[in-house]
Amino acid sequence: MTLTRFASQTLLVGALALPFSASVDAQQHPGKPNPKRGAELAVKLCSNCHTTQADNAARVKADVPTFREIAALDDQTDVRITGKIMMPRHPMPSINLTRSELADVVAYIQSLKAPN
Ligand code: HEC
C-alpha cells in the first residue's frame, strides 16, 4: 500500500470516528446496543424536547414525555419504542438514525426504567 493511500484511509477513518466520542465502545462490542452511546445521542438529538436524563423533575417541555416516562409505559418494549422513533407522531420530528444508533438510543431509554 502506498503512503498516500494509507494517509487518506487514516484520515477517512478519523473523520468517521469524530462525531461519536464513544465509538470505541461500539467497536469493542459490534452489534450489541450501547446505552452509553445512546445517552450521548439522546443529549445531542432529543434533549431539546425530551428530558433525557433519569430525573423526571428536570422537565424540558410540559407536553413531551420524559425518556424515563416512556420507558415506564405499560408493556413497553424495545420494538414499540423503535417504532415510535421511526414513525413519530406529530409534533415529534422524524430523525435520521442508523440502525445501530437507533438500537443504542432505545437501549438507553430502556435503561431508565427503574422504580421511583
Ligand atoms: C422537536 C421536539 C422533539 C424532538 C427533537 C424529539 N422528540 Fe420524541 N417526541 C416529541 C413529542 C412532542 C412526542 C409526543 C408525540 C405524541 O403526542 O405522541 C414525542 C414522542 C416520542 C416517543 C413516543 C412516546 C410514547 O408515547 O410512546 C418516543 C419513543 C420519542 N419521542 C423518542 C425520541 C427520541 C429517541 C428522540 C431523539 C433521537 C426524540 N424523541 C426527539 C418531541 C420530540
Residues whose N, C-alpha, C, O or C-beta is under 5 A from the ligand:
A	BS01	HEC	L45 C46 N48 C49 D63 V64 I70 I81 K84 I85 R89 H90 P91 M92 P93 I95 V105
